[in-house]
Amino acid sequence: MKIMQNKTLWIVAALVSLMALTRYNHFGSAMALPDASYAVFFLGGLLLGRVRGALAILAMLLLEAALVDYYAINFREMSGWCVTSAYSFLVFAYGALWFVGRWFAPRHDLTVRGLSGLLLAAVAAGSAAFLIANVSFYLLAGYFDRMSVVQYVSGVAQYYLPYVAVTVFYVTLAVAVQSLLAQSGRKSRSADAG
C-alpha cells in the first residue's frame, strides 16, 4: 500500500511540475517547452483516475491551471485575451482529457497494441478538448459576432495539429519514462533474487 501511495505522490508531483513549467507557452520556443496541459490532464486520468482521491487530484490540477494563468497574466505580462466567459469551459475540455485517460487506463500496457491504443486515445482526447475549448470560445468570448463559423474554423484549424501533436509528444515521453522505470524495476528484482 505504501509503495502505491509513494508512486501516486511521484506522479502527482511530476504532473504538477510539468504544467507549472510549461503552461506559459502554447507551442514552445527556443527558450520554453510547449504547453503540456492537455497531456497532464490525459496522463492524470490514465495514471491516477482510479486511485483514491482522484477527483481531488483533478480539481487540484484545474486550480493549478487557473493559478498559473492568473500569475502569467498579472505578473509575467502575458495576454489575457483568452480569459473570457468561455474560460470556465476549460473544465469540460480538461475533464474530457482526464476521463478519456481514465477510460483507457485498464487497457494500458507496454505492448504494441496497448501503445497504439494509447496514442489513439490521446489523439481522441486531445481532439475533444480542442473542440470543446474552441467551440465555447467562439460562442461565448464575445469576439466573433461578425465572424461566420466557417471563418472561425479556418482560423483555428491551423492550431489543431500542434495541440494534438504536443499532447502525443508528452504522452510518448511519459510512456518512455514508464518503460524505463519498469525495466529498471525488473532488473532490480532479478538482482535481488540472484
N, C-alpha and C positions, 0 to 999 in steps of 0.2 A: 504494500500500500504506500509506504514512504517513497519508494522508487518512483511510483506513478505520480505522486504529488510533486516530487522534485522535477520530473520530466515536464509536468504541466507548467510549473513555475518557469522553467527554462524556455519553454515555447512562448509563454505569455511575454516574458522579458524580451525575447528576440523579436516578436511581432510589434510590441510597443516601441522598441528601439528602431526597428526598420521604418515604421511610419513616422516617428519623430525626426529621423534623419533625412527622409526623402520627400515628405509631403509638400515642400516648398516649390518644387519644380515638376510640372506635369511630364515633360518628355526628356528631361535631363539636359546636361550641357557638359562642357569640358570640366566644369568645376562642381557639378552636382549630379547625383544619381537620379534617374527618373522616379516619379511618384509611385510608391509601392502600395498605396492604399487599397486598390482593388485586390491585389494578391494577398494583402494582410487579412482582409475580411474573408476571402475564399479559404486561405490556409487556416484561419482561425476556426471556421466551420468544419473543415476537413480534420484537423488535428485535435480540436478542443470541443467541438459541437456536442459531444456525448459525455463530457466529463461533468462532474458535479459542479454547479455554479456556472454553466456555460452561458446562460443568458446574462449573468452579471458581467462576464468577460466581454460579451458582445456590447453591452451597454458601456463598459469602460472604454472599449475601442472607439465607439461612437463619440463619447465625450472627449476622448483624446483628439480625434479628428477635428472636432469643433474648437477645442482649445488651441491646437496648432494653427488652425486658420485664423482665429482671433489674434493670436500672437503675431502671425505673419502680416496680417493687415494693419494692426495697430503699432507694431514695434519694428517691423522689417520693411515697411513701406511697400508691401505687395498690394496689388489692386484688389479691391473688394467688389468688383463688378459682378462677380458670380453670386454674391451673397444677397439674395432677394427672397421673396416669399417662396420661391421654389427650392431654396436651400434645405428646408425640412424634408424634402422628398429624397434626400441622400440617405435617410434612414431606410427607406424602402430599397434603394439601389444597393446599399451595402448589405442590407438584410438578405437580398436575393443572392449575393455572393456567398454570404455565410451559410444560408440554408441549402444552396446547391452543394457547397463543400460538405456540409453535414450529411446531406443525402448520399453523396458519393463515398463517404468515409468507410462504410462496411465493404465496399468493393475495392478499396485502395490497397494495392500491394506493389511490390517492386518487380513484377513480371512485365513482359512486353505488352500483354493485353491490359493489365492494370494501369500501366503508364499511359498507354494510348487512350484509355477511357478517362484517365485523369486529365489529360490535355484537352480532350473534347469537352469534359465538364467545365474546365477552366474557361474555355472559349465561350461556351454557352452562358456561363455565369457572368463573364465579362461583357458579353453582348447584351444580356438582360439588364445589367446595371447601367451600361451606356445608354440603352434605350430609355429606361426609367428616368435617368438624370436629364437626358436631353429633351424628352417629351415634356416633362414637368417644367423645365427651364423655358421652353418655347411657350407653353400655355400660361405660366404664372409669373415670369420675370417682369413682364410689362415693357419689354424692349422691342417686341416683334409685332406690334399691332398692324403694321403696314407690310409685313413680310408674309408671303404665302408659305404654306407647308413645304412646297417643292423647293422654294428658295432657301428655306431654313435647312432642309435636309441636305441640299447640295453644299451648303456652307459648312455643316458639321460633319459630313461624311468623311472628310479628309482626316478627322481625328479618330475615327472608329478603329482603324487598323493599329495605330500606335497605342491606343489604350489597351486593346486586347493583346497585342504583342508584348507589351511591358508586363502585363499580368502573367502571360505564359512564360516569359523570361524568368520572373521571380519564382513562379511555381516550379519551374525546371531547376532553378538554383536550389530551392528548398528540398526537392527530391534528391538532388545530388548530395546535399549535406546529410539527408536522412540515410541514403545508401552508404555513405562513408561511415556514419555512426553505427549502422547495422553491421557493416563489415568489421569495424573495429571491435564491436561487442562480441562478435563470433570469434575473432582471434583471441580476445582476452579470455573468453570462456574455455577455448580449446587449450590455451596455455595453462590455465588453472587446473584443467582436467589432466593434463600431461605431466 
